[in-house]
Amino acid sequence: MDAVASTAFSFAGRSPWQGVVASTAFPCVEREPLIISRPMNDTGDRQKPTGFTRMFRAFGASMKGFTGAYREEAAFRQELALAIVVIPLGLWLGRSGIERVLLIAPMFIVLIIELLNSAIDATVYRIGLERHKLSGLAKDIGSAAVLTSLLLLAVVWILVLWR
């Protein structure tokens, strides 16, 4: 790395992460080491909002996330349609409050994991469209998480409703 790039990635020499090599996490992928040169929680001179302003902005960001996932992700729309069926059915078929929670909660877990998987996909596509082992691995792991949550949903329904 040349002197100009090194200066651009340094943070006035105050970083506790100076010299840490981040490429050791996946030794199967050959690439140049990435030197982390500043802490991840640095916000610079920007003032972060607090109190109700922060909560209001966080709610707005969440709504943008929901609408973006609904608009862009067919899998999220399909799982949302499944939730429209599963949640009322779980409320009706559950004999106690505990059973109702057990029938409904895995559906919310499926939706949460699908949102996280969509975020991973968006990040991978943002980085680049070329094929890379780590990009494929990230997408495959996200897909495996969604499948596991759907299996959890099925197993919980079978165990709770088996009489």
LUMZA-321192 format. One line per 8 residues: number of its first residue (from 1); their letters; for each residue x, y, z of N, C-alpha, C. Coordinates in Angstrom, 3 decimals. Layout:
<nodes>
NUM	A	X,Y,Z,X,Y,Z,X,Y,Z; ... .
</nodes>
This chain:
<nodes>
1	MDAVASTA	0.860,-1.165,0.000,0.000,0.000,0.000,0.910,1.233,0.000; 0.651,2.159,-0.840,1.524,3.329,-0.929,1.208,4.318,0.193; 2.052,5.347,0.315,1.948,6.284,1.429,0.640,7.062,1.420; 0.137,7.421,0.236,-1.113,8.186,0.151,-2.278,7.335,0.622; -2.356,6.096,0.143,-3.446,5.211,0.549,-3.337,4.882,2.027; -2.130,4.688,2.520,-1.935,4.387,3.928,-2.423,5.534,4.796; -2.154,6.763,4.377,-2.605,7.930,5.120,-4.125,8.046,5.058; -4.713,7.719,3.919,-6.160,7.819,3.762,-6.886,6.836,4.664 .
9	FSFAGRSP	-6.283,5.679,4.931,-6.951,4.672,5.742,-6.579,4.754,7.217; -5.695,5.663,7.592,-5.325,5.765,8.997,-6.241,6.755,9.697; -6.287,6.648,10.991,-7.152,7.520,11.782,-6.304,8.194,12.843; -5.394,9.026,12.406,-4.525,9.821,13.265,-3.764,8.962,14.266; -3.538,7.693,13.942,-2.748,6.818,14.785,-3.390,6.437,16.097; -4.700,6.701,16.275,-5.366,6.425,17.545,-6.092,5.097,17.568; -6.017,4.317,16.523,-6.839,3.129,16.415,-6.264,1.951,17.199; -7.107,1.287,17.995,-6.653,0.065,18.656,-6.555,-1.105,17.684 .
17	WQGVVAST	-7.087,-0.927,16.466,-7.102,-1.998,15.477,-5.963,-1.884,14.482; -5.058,-0.962,14.698,-3.962,-0.729,13.757,-3.194,-2.023,13.522; -3.062,-2.407,12.283,-2.264,-3.573,11.920,-2.982,-4.905,12.011; -4.261,-4.910,12.369,-4.991,-6.166,12.439,-5.310,-6.627,11.030; -5.040,-7.883,10.734,-5.308,-8.418,9.407,-6.656,-9.107,9.439; -7.597,-8.624,8.599,-8.958,-9.142,8.598,-9.149,-10.305,7.643; -8.175,-10.625,6.821,-8.379,-11.675,5.835,-8.130,-13.066,6.399; -7.770,-13.200,7.666,-7.487,-14.511,8.238,-8.747,-15.283,8.585 .
25	AFPCVERE	-9.922,-14.655,8.517,-11.157,-15.332,8.860,-11.505,-16.428,7.859; -11.161,-16.262,6.606,-11.439,-17.248,5.581,-10.142,-17.584,4.853; -9.363,-18.510,5.413,-8.062,-18.795,4.806,-8.165,-19.473,3.444; -9.347,-20.018,3.079,-9.491,-20.694,1.796,-9.533,-19.715,0.628; -9.764,-18.442,0.898,-9.866,-17.447,-0.150,-8.562,-16.664,-0.193; -7.933,-16.673,-1.336,-6.668,-15.959,-1.470,-6.944,-14.527,-1.910; -6.422,-13.576,-1.155,-6.553,-12.167,-1.469,-5.544,-11.416,-0.643; -5.371,-10.163,-0.968,-4.461,-9.336,-0.193,-5.080,-9.043,1.162 .
33	PLIISRPM	-4.260,-8.976,2.216,-4.820,-8.699,3.546,-5.423,-7.303,3.611; -6.522,-7.198,4.334,-7.197,-5.924,4.550,-6.776,-5.415,5.912; -6.195,-4.248,5.961,-5.745,-3.676,7.218,-6.843,-2.757,7.740; -7.328,-3.068,8.911,-8.343,-2.235,9.543,-7.597,-1.155,10.302; -7.895,0.103,10.003,-7.086,1.167,10.595,-7.876,2.149,11.447; -9.165,1.943,11.638,-9.892,2.826,12.535,-11.041,2.052,13.174; -11.454,2.449,14.356,-12.533,1.731,15.034,-13.843,1.874,14.283; -14.693,0.854,14.373,-15.952,0.837,13.655,-16.973,1.809,14.241 .
41	NDTGDRQK	-16.830,2.181,15.515,-17.846,3.019,16.138,-17.552,4.509,16.029; -16.583,4.898,15.227,-16.242,6.304,15.084,-17.293,7.006,14.234; -17.865,8.073,14.759,-18.868,8.831,14.010,-18.324,10.146,13.506; -17.062,10.433,13.774,-16.487,11.686,13.305,-17.077,12.865,14.044; -17.294,13.957,13.341,-17.816,15.177,13.951,-19.340,15.235,13.930; -19.985,14.274,13.313,-21.443,14.283,13.171,-22.108,13.996,14.519; -23.107,14.802,14.857,-23.869,14.591,16.074,-24.971,13.580,15.805; -25.026,12.530,16.608,-26.081,11.539,16.460,-27.323,11.994,17.205 .
49	PTGFTRMF	-28.497,11.790,16.616,-29.719,12.186,17.305,-29.957,11.315,18.541; -30.652,11.858,19.510,-30.961,11.126,20.730,-32.446,11.237,21.025; -32.908,10.456,21.969,-34.279,10.524,22.451,-35.313,10.166,21.390; -36.389,10.971,21.381,-37.485,10.694,20.463,-37.089,10.899,19.002; -36.161,11.813,18.752,-35.696,12.031,17.378,-35.048,10.763,16.836; -34.208,10.132,17.656,-33.562,8.898,17.238,-34.593,7.801,17.003; -35.564,7.691,17.916,-36.595,6.664,17.772,-37.442,6.912,16.525; -37.780,8.156,16.258,-38.579,8.505,15.083,-37.826,8.155,13.801 .
57	RAFGASMK	-36.531,8.518,13.752,-35.726,8.194,12.567,-35.535,6.691,12.411; -35.354,5.983,13.516,-35.202,4.526,13.461,-36.480,3.877,12.944; -37.636,4.388,13.389,-38.905,3.861,12.896,-39.047,4.112,11.396; -38.658,5.303,10.946,-38.710,5.610,9.514,-37.798,4.697,8.707; -36.604,4.436,9.222,-35.682,3.523,8.531,-36.249,2.112,8.490; -36.903,1.702,9.564,-37.519,0.374,9.594,-38.639,0.261,8.557; -39.449,1.296,8.451,-40.529,1.274,7.464,-39.976,1.241,6.034; -38.882,1.986,5.787,-38.235,1.927,4.480,-37.711,0.514,4.213 .
65	GFTGAYRE	-37.205,-0.138,5.246,-36.726,-1.509,5.102,-37.848,-2.475,4.776; -38.984,-2.344,5.475,-40.122,-3.216,5.189,-40.649,-3.015,3.768; -40.811,-1.741,3.380,-41.346,-1.485,2.036,-40.353,-1.912,0.956; -39.061,-1.720,1.210,-38.051,-2.159,0.245,-38.026,-3.670,0.108; -38.130,-4.384,1.236,-38.152,-5.849,1.188,-39.408,-6.333,0.465; -40.544,-5.691,0.732,-41.781,-6.103,0.064,-41.706,-5.837,-1.440; -41.154,-4.692,-1.812,-41.081,-4.313,-3.220,-40.063,-5.147,-3.998; -38.916,-5.443,-3.386,-37.805,-6.047,-4.117,-37.650,-7.550,-3.951 .
73	EAAFRQEL	-38.184,-8.131,-2.897,-37.918,-9.535,-2.582,-39.185,-10.383,-2.692; -39.215,-11.239,-3.711,-40.365,-12.129,-3.893,-40.498,-13.106,-2.733; -39.369,-13.582,-2.205,-39.412,-14.527,-1.091,-40.065,-13.892,0.139; -39.784,-12.623,0.391,-40.404,-11.944,1.528,-41.911,-11.829,1.323; -42.332,-11.521,0.114,-43.778,-11.446,-0.172,-44.445,-12.803,0.025; -43.783,-13.872,-0.407,-44.341,-15.221,-0.235,-44.451,-15.580,1.244; -43.410,-15.266,2.013,-43.447,-15.593,3.434,-44.425,-14.708,4.183; -44.632,-13.481,3.714,-45.646,-12.618,4.302,-47.046,-13.186,4.031 .
81	ALAIVVIP	-47.263,-13.720,2.829,-48.541,-14.371,2.522,-48.743,-15.600,3.411; -47.666,-16.352,3.635,-47.742,-17.497,4.541,-48.088,-17.031,5.951; -47.516,-15.916,6.386,-47.791,-15.383,7.722,-49.250,-14.964,7.869; -49.830,-14.439,6.789,-51.237,-14.028,6.831,-52.145,-15.230,7.071; -51.698,-16.397,6.638,-52.457,-17.629,6.877,-52.094,-18.234,8.231; -50.798,-18.327,8.531,-50.313,-19.052,9.711,-50.694,-18.350,11.016; -50.577,-17.042,11.074,-50.815,-16.344,12.345,-52.279,-16.466,12.802; -53.274,-16.177,11.965,-54.654,-16.389,12.434,-54.953,-17.861,12.732 .
89	LGLWLGRS	-54.387,-18.753,11.925,-54.598,-20.183,12.170,-53.983,-20.601,13.502; -52.807,-20.070,13.815,-52.175,-20.375,15.091,-52.978,-19.849,16.270; -53.563,-18.657,16.112,-54.413,-18.118,17.169,-55.659,-18.971,17.372; -56.187,-19.511,16.294,-57.415,-20.311,16.366,-57.144,-21.714,16.882; -56.050,-22.347,16.430,-55.770,-23.736,16.794,-55.113,-23.891,18.160; -54.454,-22.872,18.648,-53.808,-22.968,19.961,-54.837,-23.068,21.061; -54.624,-24.032,21.973,-55.590,-24.239,23.051,-55.300,-23.372,24.266; -54.058,-22.895,24.396,-53.695,-22.033,25.521,-52.823,-20.896,24.986 .
97	GIERVLLI	-52.527,-19.960,25.857,-51.674,-18.849,25.450,-50.293,-19.320,25.021; -49.770,-20.305,25.738,-48.445,-20.837,25.410,-48.459,-21.490,24.033; -49.469,-22.280,23.739,-49.563,-22.921,22.417,-49.694,-21.879,21.314; -50.477,-20.842,21.564,-50.632,-19.796,20.547,-49.294,-19.112,20.264; -48.558,-18.807,21.322,-47.238,-18.192,21.132,-46.313,-19.139,20.383; -46.342,-20.428,20.750,-45.475,-21.398,20.082,-45.832,-21.564,18.605; -47.073,-21.400,18.247,-47.483,-21.533,16.847,-47.189,-20.257,16.041; -47.216,-19.116,16.691,-47.038,-17.846,15.980,-45.574,-17.400,15.914 .
105	APMFIVLI	-44.825,-17.568,16.996,-43.457,-17.039,17.079,-42.536,-17.529,15.961; -42.561,-18.806,15.591,-41.657,-19.233,14.504,-41.941,-18.530,13.173; -43.171,-18.099,12.956,-43.480,-17.382,11.720,-42.806,-16.012,11.725; -42.784,-15.358,12.883,-42.068,-14.084,12.988,-40.558,-14.298,12.821; -40.065,-15.419,13.335,-38.642,-15.736,13.160,-38.322,-15.909,11.683; -39.208,-16.575,10.943,-39.009,-16.737,9.498,-38.925,-15.378,8.819; -39.837,-14.478,9.153,-39.840,-13.147,8.542,-38.577,-12.361,8.901; -38.155,-12.451,10.158,-36.944,-11.742,10.587,-35.726,-12.264,9.826 .
113	IELLNSAI	-35.613,-13.572,9.727,-34.452,-14.150,9.053,-34.493,-13.846,7.558; -35.673,-13.797,6.974,-35.765,-13.421,5.561,-35.336,-11.970,5.355; -35.686,-11.087,6.283,-35.225,-9.700,6.184,-33.703,-9.626,6.274; -33.114,-10.386,7.184,-31.651,-10.407,7.300,-31.008,-10.990,6.045; -31.608,-12.040,5.499,-31.092,-12.637,4.264,-31.179,-11.636,3.108; -32.258,-10.889,3.048,-32.392,-9.871,2.008,-31.343,-8.783,2.171; -31.034,-8.425,3.418,-29.993,-7.429,3.667,-28.632,-7.952,3.215; -28.361,-9.222,3.461,-27.101,-9.830,3.003,-27.044,-9.798,1.479 .
121	DATVYRIG	-28.140,-10.191,0.831,-28.177,-10.173,-0.634,-27.928,-8.769,-1.180; -28.587,-7.776,-0.598,-28.411,-6.400,-1.066,-26.967,-5.944,-0.890; -26.351,-6.322,0.211,-24.954,-5.949,0.449,-24.035,-6.613,-0.551; -24.270,-7.895,-0.821,-23.433,-8.610,-1.791,-23.569,-7.983,-3.176; -24.786,-7.640,-3.569,-24.983,-7.020,-4.878,-24.398,-5.612,-4.923; -24.409,-4.919,-3.786,-23.829,-3.573,-3.724,-22.318,-3.621,-3.923; -21.694,-4.660,-3.369,-20.241,-4.804,-3.478,-19.840,-5.052,-4.926; -20.598,-5.879,-5.624,-20.286,-6.145,-7.019,-21.066,-7.338,-7.546 .
129	LERHKLSG	-21.251,-7.371,-8.857,-22.018,-8.443,-9.472,-21.154,-9.625,-9.916; -19.826,-9.461,-9.851,-18.970,-10.579,-10.258,-19.051,-11.681,-9.201; -18.829,-12.902,-9.662,-18.900,-14.053,-8.759,-17.645,-14.120,-7.894; -17.865,-14.364,-6.618,-16.763,-14.498,-5.679,-17.153,-15.567,-4.661; -16.189,-16.351,-4.205,-16.478,-17.431,-3.266,-17.156,-16.933,-1.994; -16.654,-15.852,-1.437,-17.233,-15.351,-0.193,-18.629,-14.773,-0.394; -18.871,-14.143,-1.535,-20.218,-13.632,-1.824,-21.195,-14.791,-1.936; -20.791,-15.826,-2.645,-21.649,-17.006,-2.777,-21.874,-17.686,-1.438 .
137	LAKDIGSA	-20.814,-17.755,-0.631,-20.935,-18.368,0.691,-21.891,-17.576,1.570; -21.793,-16.259,1.551,-22.692,-15.421,2.355,-24.142,-15.625,1.938; -24.395,-15.661,0.644,-25.756,-15.853,0.151,-26.271,-17.252,0.498; -25.394,-18.267,0.392,-25.801,-19.635,0.717,-26.103,-19.791,2.202; -25.303,-19.164,3.045,-25.545,-19.242,4.493,-26.850,-18.535,4.849; -27.124,-17.395,4.230,-28.394,-16.712,4.460,-29.576,-17.560,4.034; -29.439,-18.226,2.905,-30.499,-19.109,2.424,-30.695,-20.306,3.365; -29.594,-20.835,3.883,-29.680,-21.947,4.834,-30.382,-21.506,6.118 .
145	AVLTSLLL	-30.153,-20.263,6.543,-30.823,-19.747,7.739,-32.332,-19.665,7.520; -32.743,-19.223,6.340,-34.180,-19.152,6.032,-34.787,-20.553,6.021; -34.108,-21.499,5.382,-34.605,-22.876,5.351,-34.723,-23.448,6.761; -33.722,-23.194,7.596,-33.757,-23.691,8.975,-34.931,-23.099,9.741; -35.218,-21.825,9.530,-36.351,-21.209,10.223,-37.682,-21.792,9.736; -37.767,-22.095,8.449,-38.988,-22.735,7.934,-39.149,-24.145,8.499; -38.037,-24.873,8.642,-38.092,-26.196,9.265,-38.515,-26.082,10.723; -38.026,-25.067,11.428,-38.447,-24.826,12.803,-39.949,-24.593,12.870 .
153	LAVVWILV	-40.465,-23.789,11.954,-41.902,-23.530,11.901,-42.677,-24.837,11.749; -42.250,-25.686,10.830,-42.948,-26.957,10.594,-42.862,-27.873,11.804; -41.687,-27.994,12.400,-41.507,-28.892,13.549,-42.342,-28.416,14.732; -42.345,-27.126,15.005,-43.128,-26.609,16.127,-44.615,-26.863,15.899; -45.095,-26.632,14.703,-46.505,-26.878,14.410,-46.843,-28.357,14.585; -45.998,-29.235,14.117,-46.251,-30.669,14.257,-46.268,-31.068,15.734; -45.283,-30.608,16.503,-45.203,-30.987,17.904,-46.333,-30.403,18.734; -46.732,-29.184,18.469,-47.804,-28.565,19.260,-49.163,-29.152,18.898 .
161	LWR	-49.395,-29.418,17.626,-50.720,-29.876,17.210,-50.882,-31.396,17.263; -49.801,-32.119,17.477,-49.888,-33.579,17.585,-50.597,-33.898,18.893; -51.757,-34.510,18.775,-52.555,-34.742,19.996,-52.651,-36.182,20.322 .
</nodes>
